[in-house]
Amino acid sequence: MTKEDKKELVIIGAGPGGYGAAFRAADLGLKVTLIDPEVNPGGVCLYRGCIPTKALLYVVNTMHEAERASEYGLAYDKPDVDVGKMIKWKNKVVSKLTKGLGQLTKNRNIEYIRGTAKFKSEEKLTVATHDGEELTLGFKNVILATGSSPMELPNIKIDHDVIIDSTDLLERNQIPESMLVIGGGYIGLELGSVYAALDCKVSVAEMTSNFLPGTDTDLIEVFKKENKELFDAVYFETTVEEISVKDGKAVVNFKNGEGNQQKEYDKVLVAVGRKPSSDKLNLEGIGVKTDENGYLLVDDQRRTSVGNVYAIGDLTGDPLLAHKATHEGRLVAEVIAGESGATYAPKAIPGVVFTHPEMAWCGLSEIQAEERGREVKVAKYPWSASGRATAIGATNGLTKLIFDPETGRILGGAVAGKGAGKLIAEIALAIEMASTAEDLALTIHPHPTLSETIMESAEMFLGGATHYSPS
């Protein structure tokens, strides 16, 4: 194979990281080949993750708003839920976005191959196409962006019927009468919230002492206060020992501080996290190194132990977030295009849980500061002091900023409440720009908005907020 026969850049996986890398590389003049099993780019995020989940959450949140409107003098009858139509709506959203990405791929003259790929050598890939062909492709550089898949528990076999994962749940158009969610992380909370709102009796079993392990508890308390009756039951510090299927139902054996228990559910959703989808790439065949959890080891330009092989997104470890993957993808495209100074060095990657209400955070958390022994000053602004929050019935919310006590520099921040995912971007920008409390306090925010809670949190660090006094 001559040098001319080699593809300039091959990208395996067309999720937000893969297509982000492909589009940026094409814009920089590289000839790109993008490989993915789906008919169009989108990856897990668009087809089976972020987007379909948020489409369903939007419907559910609309129900929440309608129910709460009676407090303001606007009463509605209980909505007539057409689950089949909801699923069609979700599928329509997915179809529109993925087709759009397909068109963007064509507009950039990117070669798109529908299939799966693995390494044959350090210079060649074999591709099993959707049409049943097997291709051999040479490459100069390759970006691995195959993402992640739902993690399983060693003692529980997912049968994709009664015992299911998040992909299975998003494809169903019927609401079970009862469901157990194993795992109280963001996937379990988001999907559990959807089905609980649709009159499914949802229970949650979490092995730690609270929802969202590793998250500051004050954010979780906002969620709990708003959702006291959302779940049928919640079992913390609980392990699921065994599940058997009898007469089409799941018989679940728990173990917790109250001893052994047995419960029966129509469905069990296993939502205990995700694992890197790297096992079919033949990484060991070319010497790409991974850590003990299977994540690929990369440098600050996302280069693996094999010089012309790069990895991005969920393959490289936490946080497993689409926007992190897109950022990495664009970075690697720039590196391959010759921008040698480009490096991966984010100061803050926002995370958002799209429940009702939303929870979002970025940068250093209080828990991390304590674990690292770092002295910080925390300013918490309750939304009960916000005019906008009061006007829209969202007074349970919370905004907080975490500062270096000496310099006033913003190290982290979090929001729990309506639209938290929108507000967190300002805090992330402040951290990236090395802003101080004074910078935020002197930035005039529009009134009345929830964004003022960020400004007033900064004012609290400086000695006192306009609309709130902690004493």
Secondary structure by P-SEA (a helix, b strand, c coil): ccccccccbbbccccaaaaaaaaaaaaaccbbbbbcccccccccccccccaaaaaaaaaaaaaaaaaaccccccccccccccaaaaaaaaaaaaaaaaaaaaaaaaaaccccccbbbbbccccbbbbbcccbbbbbbbbcbbbbcccccbbbbccccccccccccaaaaaaccccccbbbbccccaaaaaaaaaaaaaccbbbbbbccccccccccaaaaaaaaaacccccccccccccccccccccccccccccccccbbbbbbcbbbbcccccccccccccccccccccccccccccccccccccccccccccccccccaaaaaaaaaaaaaaaaccccccccccbbbbbcccccbbbbccccaaaaaaacccbbbbbbbccccaaaaaaccccbbbbbbccccccccccccccccaaaaaaaaaaaaaaacccaaaaaaccccccccaaaaaaaaaaaaccccccccc
